[in-house]
Structure formats: structure tokens, C-alpha cells
Amino acid sequence: MTAQSDLAFDPWDPAFVADPYPAFAELRARGRVHYYEPSDQWLVPHHADVSALLRDRRLGRTHRHRFTDEDFGRAPHPPEQEPFHTLNDHGMLDLEPPDHTRIRRLVSKAFTPRTVERLKPYVCALADDLVSRLVEAGGGDLLRDVAEPLPVAVIAEMLGIPESDRGPLRPWSAEICGMYELNPSEETAAKAVRASLAFSEYLRGLIAARRKEPGDDLISGLIAAHDEDDRLTEQEMISTCVLLLNAGHEATVNATTNGWLALFRNPDQLAALRADHSLVPSAVEELMRYDTPLQLFERWVLDEIEIDGTVLPRGAEVALLFGSANHDPAVFTASDRLDLARRDNPHISFSAGIHYCFGAPLARIELAASMTSLLARAPGLRLAAEPRRRPHFVMRGLEELTVET
């Protein structure tokens, strides 16, 4: 165990946010677990430990299925933040069995592999349209013009949200996701509360409309999904829809822009990809590994565990460092090198265990579609300006990526 004051880890330092990977290498070299006082968390940087702990039932995304806040030694949520936590805490991502098992089973009835595969022509056509517009304009912001609109439109289409209503979706999502950063400010929390209220109110109305007049969309499927008279509550449906939008596009947006920036900075790999488009599937996996869109995932210690002689007591919080795990040389040969042909690539960018991202197949379709279209329609795509990175650590992405075609 390393003392916090000796760590290079600093999620509020712009230099660290710009490139956290050297600090991750130092963390791995100095041990398997480190206490970080500013966020009151135990940092876990090694792939083997992160992978194992994602599957360890002694840890959980919540403690409230077993303990009260008082029993667990934690303060309750501030009352003014309750709308956000009501929304967040009824989604699968922040639930444990039996509620997680029940909701995931019911959602899976509506979110099937067939549903996802049926979307593929729509995804590819939309990617082609977005890229064509970028090319016609001679370039633009790859984030705003391609990376964002593609997954947002796909999830909105799945949910059955009319095109005329889709404008606020990305801003609502961004403000809600601000709460997943470490130690969010009061201003961030206030924005998340306002977005939670607005998004919930909108979905409540849409769900009511689908109850009266079901359609061929995911919300109608969620309403219809049941198992032995077990149905999703309205709040669970609202939380599920928000989770699908947030998780269904946030990582894809960041993976797209992080990935293209990595390609621009590794011209030999970009040249290889342009010469052989059959590399796209392995390129998608490697780019998700190389610059991980979700850097950190939190777990509560429900039952005391020991890591390399350090005992983590019940009530402690563990920060599983996905970005570090994805660069662990014990697992990945030449781990700091971008290798689009990499075959042995057990990255954990989609998590693992019961909280493995069930939207991963759709994300892969979207990432492959936009990459394929850009390679075909913009073969000379190049960086036009130094990109601006978002000032956040947990959800790693760019504020803009200006390109020329």
C-alpha cells in the first residue's frame, strides 16, 4: 500500500487528465492497492485485480440492499440531490441482486440481440449520411458532426423518442453524467438535479403515451415486458431509459474521438487501417483499450476483503482503474503501443461480471459503422487543430476534434 501523498495520481490536475497513463504505470509498479485520501477511495490499478473484483460479490455498486447508510458508516444523500439519486439508484448500473437480476432480465426481453442486429442498416445509413455532410463541408468538428449525433440518434430511435424531441437529450445526459466524476461540485449537482427532473418528466409523459398506444420501440417493449406478473415500475422504466441513453452514447462518443485522435497521433497505424479495412473490428477493440473512455468504476466493500496484505473494511470504496488495467504489461504485450492488429485483447472497457455492458454489441456496431464510413468517404481525413480535452478524468473524452477532409 502506498500513502496518498506519494502518488502521482491526481484527477484534478490538467496534466494528469491529458495523459494519465504514465501515472498508472507508476501505480502498478508500486503495488496492487493504494489509498487516495482526497476521494476516500482505494485505487486498484492491475488488470488481474480489477477483473477479479468486478466479479467479486463481496463488492457491490450499492450497499442499500443489505445495509442502511448508518450501518454502513456513510452519510445519506443531501436532500436537495434526491431527484438525481432517485433517478440514478433505480437503474441497473447501481443496483445489486435481486433487483438487478430482475430488472436486467426484464430489460433483456425488450433489448434483444435481434433488436440490436435489426438496427444495423439504420446505423450504417446514418453514419454514411453524417460523414457525407462532413465531407461536403470540407471538414468540421468530428465530435459535434459525427461522434455525438450517431449514438444519440440510435438510442432515441430505439426508445421511440420523436426527432423533434431529441434536442435536449445530449445536454441532459452530460449534466447527469457530471455526477459520476470524483467529488462533484455543488454546481454540478444542481445541474444534474435539474436535468434529472426534466428528463424524468419528459419520459413519464412518453411512457403514458405508449401505454395508451404501444409502438414498435423499446419503451413499448419495456411496458410489455413481464415475468410471472413481475413488471418494471414506472420509476424503473424511467431510470432504465436514462441509463440506456447515458451509457449507450457517452462511451461511444468518447471512444470515437479518443480513437481518431490516437490514429492521427499514430500515423503508421492509420496508414495500415486505410490500406486494409478488414482491420476495423480489431481496431475498434484496440482503440477502446488504448485510450479507455471510462477510466474508473466504483464499488463498495460489502464484506471485508484483503488485497496483497491490505485489509479493506466493510464500508470502504474501491476505485477500479480501467484505464490502468487496459495498459497492464502483465496482460498486454507492448501495452503502451497502439496495435490495431492486436488479437489477444481482453480489455475491460465494457466492465465484467453482472454489470457487463449489455449495450456492448450496439456500441461495437456504431463504432465500426462510423469508422468504416470515414475510411471510405474521407480517406484523407486529417487533424486541423490541436484538440481540446474535456477537463474530466472519469469519463475521458474531448470537447472538440477539428478535422479536414
C-alpha positions in Angstrom: 0.0 0.0 0.0 1.2 3.5 -0.9 0.4 6.7 1.0 -1.7 9.2 -0.9 0.8 11.9 -0.6 3.3 9.8 -2.6 1.0 9.1 -5.5 1.3 10.7 -9.0 -2.5 10.1 -9.3 -4.3 13.5 -9.4 -7.6 13.5 -11.2 -7.9 17.3 -10.9 -4.5 18.1 -12.5 -4.9 19.1 -16.2 -1.5 17.4 -17.0 -2.7 14.2 -15.4 -6.0 14.3 -17.2 -4.2 15.0 -20.5 -2.2 11.8 -20.1 -2.9 9.6 -17.0 -1.1 6.5 -18.4 2.5 7.3 -17.0 1.0 7.7 -13.5 -0.9 4.5 -13.9 2.4 2.7 -14.7 3.8 4.1 -11.5 0.8 2.9 -9.5 1.1 -0.6 -10.9 4.8 -0.6 -10.2 4.3 0.5 -6.6 1.7 -2.0 -5.5 -1.7 -3.6 -6.0 -3.8 -1.2 -3.9 -3.3 2.4 -2.8 -5.4 4.6 -0.5 -6.3 8.0 -2.0 -7.4 10.4 0.7 -9.0 13.2 -1.5 -11.7 10.9 -2.7 -11.6 8.5 0.2 -11.0 5.5 -2.1 -8.8 2.6 -2.6 -7.2 2.6 -6.1 -6.8 -0.7 -7.8 -4.5 -0.5 -10.9 -3.8 -4.0 -12.1 -5.8 -5.9 -14.7 -6.0 -9.2 -12.7 -7.3 -7.4 -9.6 -9.7 -5.2 -11.5 -11.1 -8.1 -13.5 -11.5 -10.3 -10.3 -13.1 -7.6 -8.2 -15.7 -6.8 -10.9 -16.9 -10.4 -10.4 -16.4 -10.5 -6.6 -19.8 -10.5 -4.8 -18.1 -9.1 -1.7 -18.2 -5.8 -3.5 -21.3 -4.0 -4.9 -22.4 -0.9 -6.7 -24.7 -0.2 -3.8 -25.0 -1.2 -0.1 -28.6 -0.4 0.5 -29.8 -3.8 -0.4 -28.0 -5.0 2.8 -27.2 -2.1 5.0 -28.6 1.3 6.0 -26.4 4.3 5.4 -25.8 4.4 9.2 -24.9 0.8 9.4 -22.5 1.2 6.5 -20.9 4.3 8.1 -22.0 6.6 5.3 -24.0 9.9 5.3 -27.3 9.8 3.5 -27.6 11.8 0.2 -28.2 15.5 0.7 -32.0 16.1 0.4 -31.6 18.7 -2.4 -29.9 16.0 -4.6 -32.7 13.4 -4.2 -34.1 13.8 -7.7 -30.8 12.7 -9.2 -30.3 9.8 -6.8 -33.9 8.6 -7.3 -33.2 8.5 -11.0 -29.8 7.0 -10.6 -30.5 4.5 -7.9 -33.3 2.7 -9.8 -31.2 1.9 -12.8 -29.5 -1.5 -13.3 -26.0 0.0 -13.1 -26.4 1.0 -9.4 -28.4 -2.0 -8.2 -27.4 -5.4 -6.9 -29.3 -8.7 -6.9 -32.1 -9.4 -6.5 -33.3 -6.1 -8.0 -30.5 -6.0 -10.6 -31.3 -9.6 -11.7 -35.0 -8.9 -12.0 -34.6 -5.6 -14.0 -31.9 -6.9 -16.3 -33.9 -10.0 -17.1 -37.0 -7.9 -17.9 -35.0 -5.3 -20.0 -33.3 -8.2 -21.9 -36.7 -9.2 -23.1 -37.0 -5.9 -24.9 -33.3 -5.3 -25.7 -32.5 -8.5 -27.6 -29.7 -9.4 -29.9 -32.3 -9.4 -32.7 -33.3 -5.9 -31.8 -29.7 -4.7 -32.0 -29.0 -6.5 -35.2 -32.1 -5.1 -36.8 -30.7 -1.6 -36.2 -27.5 -2.2 -38.1 -28.8 -0.9 -41.5 -30.1 2.2 -39.8 -26.8 2.8 -38.0 -24.7 2.3 -41.2 -27.0 4.6 -43.2 -26.9 7.3 -40.6 -23.2 7.1 -40.3 -22.8 7.4 -44.0 -25.1 10.5 -44.0 -23.3 12.2 -41.2 -19.9 11.5 -42.8 -21.1 12.7 -46.2 -22.1 16.0 -44.7 -18.7 16.3 -43.1 -17.0 15.7 -46.4 -19.3 18.1 -48.3 -18.3 20.8 -45.8 -14.6 20.1 -46.2 -14.3 19.1 -42.5 -15.6 20.3 -39.2 -15.8 19.1 -35.6 -15.8 15.3 -35.7 -17.3 15.3 -32.2 -20.3 17.5 -33.0 -20.8 16.4 -36.6 -20.4 12.6 -36.3 -19.4 11.2 -32.9 -22.3 12.7 -30.9 -25.3 12.6 -33.3 -24.8 9.0 -34.3 -25.3 7.1 -30.9 -27.8 9.7 -29.6 -30.0 9.2 -32.7 -29.7 5.4 -32.4 -30.7 5.2 -28.8 -33.5 7.8 -29.4 -34.7 5.7 -32.3 -34.7 2.5 -30.2 -36.6 4.3 -27.4 -39.1 5.7 -29.8 -38.3 9.4 -29.0 -39.5 11.6 -31.8 -36.9 13.5 -33.8 -38.5 16.8 -32.7 -37.9 16.0 -29.0 -34.2 14.9 -29.3 -32.5 18.3 -28.9 -32.3 18.2 -25.0 -31.1 14.6 -24.8 -27.4 15.2 -25.0 -27.4 18.2 -22.6 -29.5 16.3 -20.1 -27.2 13.4 -20.3 -24.0 15.5 -20.0 -25.3 17.2 -16.9 -26.4 14.0 -15.2 -23.1 12.3 -16.0 -21.3 15.1 -14.3 -22.2 13.5 -11.1 -20.0 10.4 -11.9 -16.8 12.5 -11.7 -14.9 12.4 -8.4 -16.1 14.8 -5.7 -18.6 16.7 -8.0 -19.2 20.4 -7.0 -22.5 21.8 -5.7 -23.0 23.5 -9.1 -22.5 20.2 -10.9 -25.0 18.5 -8.5 -27.6 21.3 -9.1 -27.3 20.9 -12.9 -27.7 17.1 -12.5 -30.8 17.6 -10.4 -32.4 19.9 -12.9 -31.6 17.6 -15.8 -32.9 14.6 -13.8 -36.2 16.3 -13.1 -36.6 17.5 -16.7 -35.7 14.1 -18.3 -37.9 12.2 -15.9 -40.9 14.4 -16.6 -40.4 14.0 -20.3 -40.1 10.2 -20.1 -43.1 10.0 -17.8 -45.2 11.6 -20.4 -43.8 9.4 -23.2 -44.4 6.2 -21.2 -48.0 7.3 -20.6 -48.5 7.8 -24.3 -47.0 4.4 -25.1 -49.3 2.7 -22.6 -52.3 4.1 -24.5 -50.8 3.5 -27.9 -47.9 1.0 -28.0 -45.4 1.1 -30.8 -42.5 -0.9 -32.2 -40.0 0.7 -29.8 -38.1 -0.2 -26.7 -40.3 1.8 -24.3 -43.3 -0.1 -25.5 -41.3 -3.3 -25.1 -40.4 -2.4 -21.5 -44.0 -1.7 -20.7 -44.9 -5.1 -22.1 -42.0 -7.0 -20.5 -43.0 -9.1 -17.5 -42.2 -12.4 -15.9 -44.7 -14.2 -13.7 -46.6 -10.9 -13.1 -43.3 -9.1 -12.3 -43.1 -5.8 -14.1 -40.9 -2.8 -14.2 -42.2 0.0 -12.0 -42.6 3.4 -13.7 -39.5 4.7 -11.9 -37.5 1.7 -13.0 -38.6 2.3 -16.6 -37.6 5.9 -16.4 -34.3 5.1 -14.9 -33.6 2.4 -17.4 -34.3 4.7 -20.3 -32.0 7.3 -18.9 -29.3 4.7 -18.3 -29.7 3.4 -21.9 -29.2 6.9 -23.3 -26.3 7.9 -21.0 -24.4 4.6 -21.1 -25.5 4.0 -24.7 -23.9 7.1 -26.1 -21.4 8.6 -23.6 -18.8 5.8 -24.0 -19.3 5.6 -27.8 -18.9 9.4 -28.3 -15.7 9.4 -26.3 -14.4 6.2 -27.9 -14.9 7.7 -31.3 -13.0 10.9 -30.6 -10.3 9.3 -28.4 -9.8 6.7 -31.1 -9.4 9.1 -34.0 -7.0 11.3 -32.0 -5.0 8.1 -31.3 -5.0 7.3 -35.0 -3.9 10.8 -36.0 -1.0 10.5 -33.5 0.0 7.1 -34.7 0.2 7.6 -38.5 1.7 4.2 -39.2 -1.4 2.5 -37.7 -3.8 4.9 -39.5 -2.0 4.1 -42.8 -2.3 0.3 -42.1 -6.0 0.8 -41.4 -6.6 2.8 -44.6 -4.8 0.1 -46.5 -6.8 -2.7 -45.0 -10.4 -2.0 -43.9 -10.7 -5.6 -42.6 -8.8 -4.3 -39.5 -11.8 -2.3 -38.4 -13.2 -4.9 -35.9 -9.8 -5.4 -34.1 -9.2 -1.6 -34.4 -12.4 -0.9 -32.5 -11.3 -3.2 -29.7 -7.7 -1.8 -29.6 -8.8 1.8 -29.6 -11.2 1.1 -26.7 -8.2 -0.4 -24.8 -5.6 2.2 -25.8 -7.5 5.3 -24.6 -10.3 4.0 -22.4 -13.4 6.1 -22.4 -14.5 5.1 -18.9 -11.4 5.4 -16.7 -12.7 4.5 -13.3 -15.6 2.4 -11.9 -16.5 2.4 -8.2 -17.5 -0.4 -5.9 -18.5 -0.5 -2.2 -16.9 -3.1 0.0 -19.8 -5.1 1.4 -17.7 -7.7 3.2 -14.1 -7.2 4.3 -11.6 -8.2 1.6 -7.8 -8.4 1.5 -5.6 -7.3 -1.4 -1.9 -8.1 -1.2 -1.9 -8.0 2.6 -4.0 -4.8 2.9 -7.4 -5.3 4.5 -10.3 -3.2 3.1 -13.0 -3.0 5.7 -16.7 -3.0 5.0 -17.9 0.4 4.0 -14.7 1.3 2.1 -15.0 2.4 -1.5 -12.8 0.8 -4.2 -11.9 2.7 -7.5 -11.2 0.2 -10.2 -8.9 1.9 -12.7 -10.0 0.6 -16.1 -7.5 2.7 -18.0 -4.6 1.4 -15.9 -5.8 -2.2 -16.2 -6.0 -1.8 -20.0 -2.3 -0.9 -20.1 -1.1 -3.6 -17.8 2.0 -5.2 -19.4 1.3 -8.4 -17.5 -1.6 -8.9 -19.9 -0.9 -6.8 -23.0 2.3 -7.1 -24.9 3.8 -3.7 -25.6 0.9 -2.3 -23.6 1.6 1.4 -24.4 1.8 0.8 -28.1 -1.2 1.1 -30.4 -1.5 -2.1 -32.4 -4.7 -2.3 -34.5 -3.9 -5.9 -35.4 -3.8 -7.0 -31.7 -5.6 -10.3 -31.4 -5.2 -11.2 -27.7 -7.1 -8.2 -26.3 -9.0 -8.9 -23.1 -9.7 -5.2 -22.4 -12.3 -4.4 -19.7 -13.7 -1.2 -21.2 -17.2 -2.7 -21.1 -16.7 -3.9 -17.5 -17.3 -7.5 -16.4 -19.4 -9.7 -14.2 -23.1 -9.0 -13.6 -22.6 -5.3 -14.6 -21.1 -6.1 -18.0 -22.5 -3.6 -20.5 -25.3 -5.3 -22.3 -25.2 -2.5 -24.9 -21.6 -3.5 -25.9 -22.8 -5.2 -29.2 -24.6 -2.0 -30.2 -21.6 0.2 -29.3 -19.4 -2.0 -31.5 -21.8 -1.7 -34.4 -21.8 2.1 -34.1 -18.0 2.4 -33.7 -17.4 0.1 -36.7 -20.0 1.9 -38.8 -18.6 5.4 -38.3 -15.0 4.2 -38.7 -15.8 2.3 -41.9 -17.7 5.3 -43.4 -14.9 7.8 -42.5 -12.3 5.5 -44.0 -14.3 5.1 -47.2 -15.6 8.6 -47.7 -12.9 10.7 -46.1 -9.6 8.8 -46.9 -7.5 11.9 -46.4 -9.1 12.8 -43.1 -6.6 14.8 -41.0 -6.3 16.8 -37.8 -6.9 20.5 -38.5 -6.3 22.0 -35.0 -4.9 20.8 -31.6 -7.9 19.2 -29.9 -9.3 20.3 -26.6 -9.7 17.6 -24.0 -12.6 17.7 -21.5 -11.4 18.7 -18.0 -12.8 15.4 -16.5 -10.9 12.2 -15.6 -13.6 9.5 -15.1 -15.3 10.0 -18.5 -12.4 10.6 -20.7 -13.1 12.5 -23.9 -12.6 15.6 -26.0 -14.5 18.9 -26.2 -13.8 19.1 -29.9 -11.8 17.4 -32.6 -11.5 19.7 -35.6 -10.7 17.8 -38.9 -10.2 18.5 -42.6 -11.2 16.1 -45.3 
